[in-house]
Amino acid sequence: MQKPYEPSVNDYVRWTTELGAVHEGWVYFKGKPIDNEKRIKEGWIPVSNYISLEIATKPRPQCDLSKFFHKRIHVCICCYEEQWNELEFIRRRVSKHDDRDPDQIEYANTQRQNTHRGQ
């Protein structure tokens, strides 16, 4: 039996909901595992772990960008742990600042052919 997919930050996923809606985007945030047994024992309401899926970004209106952590407005939706079985992994990126495919990156210590004339 195949182990269920466990999403990670910087994964690009396709989420097909039980209603047939399809969303694609980057996993922008993943919550930490929650000890619901302890919460129930102490009389608290159990909560679900979730990821936020960034499905779009748009430029921030003209403003002083030094006051904002994000330079763009991020449009995100929540996908709860009970729905992670509806996710399909597409690929992974290096970081949220660099969406190149890590498997396709050439690093400085790899040899490349010099194509400049005169060198």
N, C-alpha and C positions, 0 to 999 in steps of 0.2 A: 504494500500500500504506500502511495506517495505521501510524503510529509506535506502538510498544508503550507502554503506560501506565507511567510512572515515578512510584512513590508518593513522597509528601512528608509530613513531620510535619504533623499537624493535618488530614489528609485522612480522611474517613469512607469506608470501603471495604467491599465485600462480597467475601468470598473463598469461592469454590466449589472445593473440592479435587477432585483426580482421582477420589477415592472417593465424591464427591457430598455430603460434609459442607459445610454453609454456616455461615460465621462472619461476623459484622458487627462493626465497631468502628473506633476511631480509631487512626491510625498514631501511635504514641507515641514511637518511636525509629527512626532510620534510620542504619545504619552507613555509614562512609565507603568509597568505592571502594578496592579492595585490588589492589596490584600483585603478582599471583600469579606472573608471569614471573620477577620478582626473587626471590620466595620459593623457587620451584623451582630457580633457578640457584644459590641459596645452600644448597640441600639441605633446605629447609623444606617442610612439607606445605601444599599449597594450601588456602585457606579460602574460604567463600562469604560474600558480603555478605548482610545480612538486614534486615528491619524487625521491630519488635515491634508487635503488634496488640492494643490494649486492648479486651477483649471484655466486661469487667464491672468494677465497683468496689463495695466494701462499706465500711461505717464501721469505723474502727479501734476496737478495744476500749478501754474506759476506761484512759487512761494519760496521762502528761505529754506533751502534743503539742508542747511547745517543743523536745523532743529529736528529733523526726522531721521530715524534709523534707516527706513526704507526709502529709496529714491523713486519707487514705483508703487502703485496701489495693487495689492495682491487680492485676487478673487479666489477664495478657498471654500471647499465644502468638507463636512465631517463624514468620515466612514468609520463606524464603530466595529469593534473586534468581532462581533457576531456576523459582520458582513465581509470580513476579510477573505472568506472563501469565494466571493464574487470578483476578486481582484485578479488580474492577469499581469504578470511582470513583463515589461517590454525591454527596458534597459536601465543602466545605472549611469549617473554622471559623477564627475570628480567632486564637485561641491556646488552649493547653490549659487556661487559666483561664476562658475565655469561649467557649462552644460555639454562639454565635449564628452564623447564616449571614452571611458578610461582604457578600453581595449584598443583604441585607435591612436593613442597619443604616442608621439616619438619623444623620448627623453633625451637630455643633453649627452648622455654617455653612449647613445646608439650612433653607429656610423651611418652617415648619409653621403650620397654622391654629390661632389661639388660640381654644380652646373654653371657657375659664374666663369666667364672667360677671363683669362689673365691671372687666375689664382692657382 
